[in-house]
Amino acid sequence: MAGAAYLTLALLRLLAFSVRTPAATEDEFLPPVTILKPIAGDEPQLYEHLASFCAQDYPEYDVVFCLHDAGDPALAVAERLKSAFPQTTLRIAIGNNAAMANPKIANLAKPGAEPSGDVVVVADSDVLVTSQYLRALVAEFATANTGATTCLYGGIPNASFASRLGAMHVEDEFAPSVLVALALGPLRFCLGATMAVRRSVLAEIGGLEALGPFLADDHTLGELVTARGHDVTLCPYPVKTSIPETVLAQLWPHELRWARTHRAHAPAGYFFSFVMYALPLAALYAAFARNAFALGVLAAVALLRIAVHVAARRAMRVRRKADWWSIPIRDALSLAIWAVSLFGRSVRWRDIGASVSRRGEFVANSSSTGTSPP
């Protein structure tokens, strides 16, 4: 019943978000923007994703492509973009800040990548946006107390079933959970697909270096910004992010890392988050109770869950074919990941083995090898 109540609230929040539109940007409020793009490896559709940030309908912005080393194959993609977009100020920063435990922040907080804009945007390399992206973000800073803003995101799956399940996770489960959290209190975290912060506020919290020890740099940024008395807002502009996994064996450790990271930052709330997965709980109840009331509960929960799936697709501007038939598999997988995440703290970030401390700190295993993630 608690799960049904959660699905009802999630549905209402998704419907409300789907009718929101980004605020209009006043012509007199168009501050310079720096976009920091951490890159590592030649990912699928990398050129197209990065190019979407180079073709913004915005008067003054620069893009900094950050790579760990000159041998990275993504360097050729960054150089192609410099040639393809001569009207856009593009920089390439190569190097690694060895003092940073978080590999993504180690790629960003280094000489040559210093932001010059009044607003600093950090967006992952697998994110795709439209030309109105920057205007939507900057409009959030028209309110003086806004220190940072962030975006929800939908998935861009490949042809595999595992990838489609991954897209359902970010759209049907993660996005609604953020909207429900926002209904219960002010936003105190950012989302890694897009983190935008005033450069003055970033300096106030200690710069990107302040995020270096932590696995969830997005969550930490929001905490530090709100701790200084500034607001974090949710921009009503959903972005798209690639779901690269092709088999369940790749999707499981990725989602388990997210789960254990969330557990580290909000252990009490995470423990009770199993109520999000009302469908498998209702199915278990019906299997054991074996009465008409239990079947009625199961039917009601199933209808609510399908409604959330449809509403989430609308809110995240998803145009691919609906995956409503995969809902039982997706929810059962999520409930299993939740249960496993309660035991242990080990995670994998690409091919780096690590653990997440009780404070959310990133602790890489000494035996880890391979290419550093962005």
C-alpha positions as semicolon CSV with decimal commas, in nm:
position;residue;x (nm);y (nm);z (nm)
1;M;0,000;0,000;0,000
2;A;0,292;0,232;0,071
3;G;0,425;0,145;-0,273
4;A;0,091;0,232;-0,432
5;A;0,093;0,566;-0,252
6;Y;0,445;0,634;-0,380
7;L;0,345;0,550;-0,739
8;T;0,047;0,785;-0,711
9;L;0,266;1,072;-0,592
10;A;0,529;0,993;-0,858
11;L;0,259;0,999;-1,127
12;L;0,130;1,338;-1,013
13;R;0,482;1,482;-1,001
14;L;0,565;1,351;-1,349
15;L;0,247;1,500;-1,492
16;A;0,327;1,836;-1,335
17;F;0,686;1,829;-1,464
18;S;0,579;1,738;-1,816
19;V;0,387;2,066;-1,856
20;R;0,670;2,284;-1,725
21;T;0,877;2,473;-1,980
22;P;1,215;2,642;-1,933
23;A;1,190;3,006;-1,833
24;A;1,253;3,263;-2,104
25;T;1,604;3,408;-2,088
26;E;1,607;3,785;-2,071
27;D;1,840;3,941;-2,328
28;E;2,012;4,145;-2,057
29;F;2,089;3,830;-1,854
30;L;2,316;3,621;-2,072
31;P;2,636;3,579;-1,868
32;P;2,940;3,406;-2,019
33;V;2,935;3,027;-1,970
34;T;3,210;2,765;-1,959
35;I;3,119;2,404;-2,036
36;L;3,358;2,143;-1,895
37;K;3,341;1,807;-2,074
38;P;3,530;1,514;-1,914
39;I;3,621;1,260;-2,184
40;A;3,787;0,920;-2,172
41;G;3,780;0,683;-2,466
42;D;3,605;0,697;-2,802
43;E;3,251;0,615;-2,690
44;P;2,967;0,536;-2,932
45;Q;2,827;0,856;-3,088
46;L;3,087;1,063;-2,902
47;Y;3,125;1,314;-3,184
48;E;2,749;1,374;-3,210
49;H;2,710;1,411;-2,835
50;L;2,996;1,659;-2,799
51;A;2,892;1,847;-3,112
52;S;2,552;1,922;-2,956
53;F;2,731;2,131;-2,693
54;C;2,927;2,319;-2,960
55;A;2,618;2,437;-3,146
56;Q;2,439;2,631;-2,875
57;D;2,209;2,925;-2,944
58;Y;2,394;3,140;-2,693
59;P;2,608;3,452;-2,742
60;E;2,916;3,383;-2,531
61;Y;3,037;3,044;-2,416
62;D;3,341;2,821;-2,438
63;V;3,380;2,445;-2,422
64;V;3,674;2,270;-2,258
65;F;3,738;1,908;-2,356
66;C;3,927;1,743;-2,071
67;L;4,130;1,426;-2,130
68;H;4,359;1,230;-1,900
69;D;4,639;1,180;-2,155
70;A;4,736;1,253;-2,514
71;G;4,710;0,887;-2,609
72;D;4,334;0,885;-2,559
73;P;4,156;0,808;-2,890
74;A;3,895;1,070;-2,797
75;L;4,157;1,339;-2,861
76;A;4,106;1,295;-3,237
77;V;3,733;1,356;-3,189
78;A;3,800;1,675;-2,992
79;E;4,035;1,801;-3,262
80;R;3,775;1,729;-3,531
81;L;3,526;1,938;-3,338
82;K;3,767;2,231;-3,320
83;S;3,784;2,226;-3,698
84;A;3,411;2,175;-3,745
85;F;3,305;2,459;-3,512
86;P;3,545;2,750;-3,573
87;Q;3,281;2,996;-3,449
88;T;3,281;2,833;-3,103
89;T;3,563;2,880;-2,853
90;L;3,690;2,527;-2,789
91;R;3,984;2,427;-2,572
92;I;4,151;2,092;-2,509
93;A;4,305;2,030;-2,167
94;I;4,522;1,721;-2,122
95;G;4,646;1,597;-1,788
96;N;4,543;1,445;-1,460
97;N;4,525;1,584;-1,108
98;A;4,683;1,302;-0,910
99;A;4,560;1,451;-0,582
100;M;4,197;1,378;-0,672
101;A;4,057;1,035;-0,581
102;N;3,754;1,075;-0,808
103;P;3,880;1,015;-1,166
104;K;3,620;1,246;-1,320
105;I;3,722;1,538;-1,099
106;A;4,090;1,452;-1,155
107;N;4,019;1,506;-1,524
108;L;3,857;1,846;-1,465
109;A;4,047;2,014;-1,180
110;K;4,379;2,068;-1,356
111;P;4,582;2,342;-1,527
112;G;4,443;2,442;-1,863
113;A;4,084;2,357;-1,774
114;E;4,014;2,663;-1,559
115;P;3,663;2,800;-1,633
116;S;3,635;3,162;-1,743
117;G;3,256;3,200;-1,759
118;D;3,035;3,335;-1,483
119;V;2,840;3,008;-1,498
120;V;3,026;2,676;-1,504
121;V;2,855;2,372;-1,656
122;V;2,988;2,019;-1,605
123;A;2,820;1,769;-1,837
124;D;2,915;1,407;-1,900
125;S;3,052;1,301;-2,238
126;D;2,754;1,075;-2,316
127;V;2,494;1,352;-2,290
128;L;2,300;1,484;-2,590
129;V;2,129;1,826;-2,587
130;T;1,953;2,070;-2,820
131;S;2,067;2,420;-2,911
132;Q;1,843;2,569;-2,635
133;Y;2,023;2,387;-2,355
134;L;2,238;2,676;-2,228
135;R;1,954;2,927;-2,238
136;A;1,738;2,693;-2,029
137;L;2,015;2,650;-1,771
138;V;2,111;3,017;-1,749
139;A;1,748;3,122;-1,698
140;E;1,759;2,941;-1,362
141;F;2,029;3,182;-1,242
142;A;1,810;3,489;-1,296
143;T;1,706;3,437;-0,932
144;A;1,983;3,580;-0,717
145;N;1,992;3,303;-0,457
146;T;2,027;3,021;-0,710
147;G;2,376;2,880;-0,665
148;A;2,342;2,573;-0,886
149;T;2,096;2,402;-1,116
150;T;2,070;2,054;-1,260
151;C;1,869;1,850;-1,513
152;L;1,679;1,526;-1,518
153;Y;1,766;1,294;-1,803
154;G;1,617;1,027;-2,025
155;G;1,802;0,736;-2,178
156;I;1,926;0,670;-2,530
157;P;1,940;0,290;-2,542
158;N;2,110;0,080;-2,804
159;A;1,940;-0,219;-2,966
160;S;2,001;-0,454;-2,670
161;F;1,741;-0,549;-2,410
162;A;1,984;-0,467;-2,128
163;S;2,024;-0,113;-2,256
164;R;1,648;-0,063;-2,275
165;L;1,620;-0,184;-1,915
166;G;1,886;0,071;-1,822
167;A;1,691;0,348;-1,994
168;M;1,378;0,244;-1,803
169;H;1,572;0,275;-1,479
170;V;1,663;0,640;-1,533
171;E;1,321;0,733;-1,673
172;D;1,071;0,523;-1,474
173;E;1,253;0,504;-1,140
174;F;1,528;0,762;-1,097
175;A;1,355;1,066;-1,248
176;P;1,029;1,014;-1,052
177;S;1,226;0,963;-0,730
178;V;1,395;1,301;-0,776
179;L;1,061;1,471;-0,836
180;V;0,908;1,306;-0,529
181;A;1,209;1,413;-0,319
182;L;1,164;1,768;-0,444
183;A;0,799;1,759;-0,336
184;L;0,906;1,666;0,017
185;G;1,175;1,930;0,060
186;P;1,427;2,156;-0,114
187;L;1,671;2,003;-0,359
188;R;2,009;1,940;-0,195
189;F;2,193;1,753;-0,469
190;C;2,278;1,777;-0,837
191;L;2,262;1,514;-1,110
192;G;2,580;1,419;-1,294
193;A;2,440;1,449;-1,646
194;T;2,437;1,827;-1,595
195;M;2,568;2,031;-1,305
196;A;2,565;2,410;-1,352
197;V;2,700;2,640;-1,081
198;R;2,790;3,005;-1,049
199;R;3,166;3,040;-1,072
200;S;3,162;3,263;-0,761
201;V;2,974;2,993;-0,566
202;L;3,211;2,725;-0,695
203;A;3,504;2,930;-0,561
204;E;3,316;2,977;-0,233
205;I;3,290;2,601;-0,172
206;G;3,654;2,539;-0,257
207;G;3,638;2,480;-0,631
208;L;3,613;2,146;-0,807
209;E;3,888;2,022;-0,577
210;A;3,629;2,007;-0,296
211;L;3,453;1,730;-0,487
212;G;3,768;1,525;-0,546
213;P;3,748;1,282;-0,251
214;F;3,390;1,173;-0,319
215;L;3,243;0,916;-0,555
216;A;2,915;1,107;-0,602
217;D;3,058;1,444;-0,705
218;D;2,711;1,557;-0,818
219;H;2,551;1,485;-0,482
220;T;2,843;1,647;-0,300
221;L;2,825;1,964;-0,510
222;G;2,460;2,012;-0,417
223;E;2,532;1,954;-0,049
224;L;2,817;2,206;-0,045
225;V;2,616;2,470;-0,235
226;T;2,313;2,442;-0,005
227;A;2,536;2,437;0,304
228;R;2,653;2,785;0,201
229;G;2,295;2,912;0,193
230;H;2,239;2,897;-0,183
231;D;1,957;2,718;-0,361
232;V;1,984;2,423;-0,600
233;T;1,709;2,421;-0,861
234;L;1,581;2,161;-1,105
235;C;1,580;2,303;-1,456
236;P;1,268;2,191;-1,649
237;Y;1,486;2,082;-1,942
238;P;1,553;1,707;-1,958
239;V;1,870;1,599;-2,137
240;K;1,945;1,261;-2,294
241;T;2,224;1,023;-2,193
242;S;2,347;0,708;-2,365
243;I;2,294;0,368;-2,205
244;P;2,594;0,175;-2,345
245;E;2,545;-0,163;-2,176
246;T;2,461;-0,452;-2,406
247;V;2,425;-0,737;-2,154
248;L;2,295;-0,768;-1,800
249;A;2,646;-0,847;-1,674
250;Q;2,743;-0,488;-1,765
251;L;2,423;-0,321;-1,643
252;W;2,424;-0,486;-1,299
253;P;2,757;-0,341;-1,170
254;H;2,671;0,002;-1,314
255;E;2,339;0,022;-1,131
256;L;2,487;-0,139;-0,820
257;R;2,745;0,143;-0,808
258;W;2,465;0,400;-0,824
259;A;2,272;0,217;-0,553
260;R;2,563;0,190;-0,309
261;T;2,652;0,554;-0,371
262;H;2,297;0,664;-0,287
263;R;2,303;0,445;0,022
264;A;2,623;0,612;0,143
265;H;2,475;0,962;0,114
266;A;2,126;0,893;0,254
267;P;2,128;0,558;0,434
268;A;1,794;0,593;0,614
269;G;1,601;0,710;0,310
270;Y;1,769;0,453;0,089
271;F;1,679;0,168;0,323
272;F;1,309;0,245;0,279
273;S;1,335;0,309;-0,094
274;F;1,217;-0,047;-0,166
275;V;0,862;0,095;-0,157
276;M;0,938;0,236;-0,503
277;Y;0,909;-0,117;-0,640
278;A;0,544;-0,175;-0,557
279;L;0,473;-0,416;-0,841
280;P;0,694;-0,708;-0,727
281;L;0,583;-0,645;-0,368
282;A;0,217;-0,659;-0,473
283;A;0,286;-0,974;-0,674
284;L;0,442;-1,140;-0,370
285;Y;0,145;-1,034;-0,159
286;A;-0,100;-1,180;-0,411
287;A;0,098;-1,505;-0,430
288;F;0,087;-1,555;-0,054
289;A;-0,257;-1,411;0,028
290;R;-0,441;-1,582;-0,259
291;N;-0,761;-1,382;-0,221
292;A;-0,964;-1,136;-0,424
293;F;-0,845;-0,834;-0,227
294;A;-0,480;-0,916;-0,296
295;L;-0,554;-0,959;-0,666
296;G;-0,731;-0,622;-0,663
297;V;-0,427;-0,459;-0,504
298;L;-0,203;-0,619;-0,765
299;A;-0,424;-0,494;-1,049
300;A;-0,435;-0,140;-0,907
301;V;-0,057;-0,131;-0,860
302;A;-0,001;-0,266;-1,212
303;L;-0,220;0,010;-1,361
304;L;-0,040;0,275;-1,156
305;R;0,299;0,141;-1,265
306;I;0,201;0,149;-1,633
307;A;0,071;0,504;-1,587
308;V;0,406;0,607;-1,435
309;H;0,587;0,451;-1,732
310;V;0,375;0,647;-1,979
311;A;0,401;0,971;-1,781
312;A;0,778;0,935;-1,741
313;R;0,821;0,899;-2,116
314;R;0,623;1,215;-2,171
315;A;0,809;1,409;-1,902
316;M;1,152;1,300;-2,031
317;R;1,049;1,367;-2,397
318;V;1,102;1,001;-2,494
319;R;0,992;0,911;-2,845
320;R;1,092;0,545;-2,879
321;K;0,842;0,262;-2,856
322;A;0,702;0,200;-2,507
323;D;0,846;-0,088;-2,303
324;W;0,548;-0,144;-2,073
325;W;0,579;-0,524;-2,114
326;S;0,929;-0,506;-1,957
327;I;0,804;-0,339;-1,638
328;P;0,788;-0,658;-1,424
329;I;1,144;-0,751;-1,526
330;R;1,272;-0,399;-1,465
331;D;1,112;-0,371;-1,122
332;A;1,224;-0,716;-1,011
333;L;1,580;-0,632;-1,118
334;S;1,568;-0,302;-0,927
335;L;1,441;-0,470;-0,612
336;A;1,721;-0,727;-0,637
337;I;1,984;-0,454;-0,679
338;W;1,842;-0,271;-0,378
339;A;1,870;-0,588;-0,165
340;V;2,227;-0,668;-0,277
341;S;2,340;-0,306;-0,231
342;L;2,271;-0,328;0,141
343;F;2,560;-0,572;0,184
344;G;2,908;-0,450;0,100
345;R;3,056;-0,127;-0,034
346;S;3,257;-0,242;-0,336
347;V;3,178;-0,082;-0,673
348;R;3,318;-0,079;-1,026
349;W;3,359;0,239;-1,230
350;R;3,430;0,114;-1,580
351;D;3,733;-0,110;-1,518
352;I;3,834;0,053;-1,189
353;G;3,757;-0,149;-0,877
354;A;3,681;0,070;-0,576
355;S;3,470;0,104;-0,265
356;V;3,253;0,382;-0,131
357;S;3,304;0,481;0,232
358;R;3,027;0,564;0,478
359;R;3,089;0,933;0,396
360;G;3,064;0,865;0,023
361;E;3,438;0,889;-0,039
362;F;3,589;0,717;-0,342
363;V;3,854;0,459;-0,243
364;A;4,017;0,295;-0,547
365;N;4,162;-0,054;-0,507
366;S;4,539;-0,059;-0,541
367;S;4,513;-0,350;-0,787
368;S;4,284;-0,164;-1,031
369;T;4,417;-0,115;-1,380
370;G;4,292;0,020;-1,708
371;T;4,174;0,342;-1,864
372;S;4,053;0,602;-1,622
373;P;3,687;0,694;-1,663
374;P;3,589;1,052;-1,743
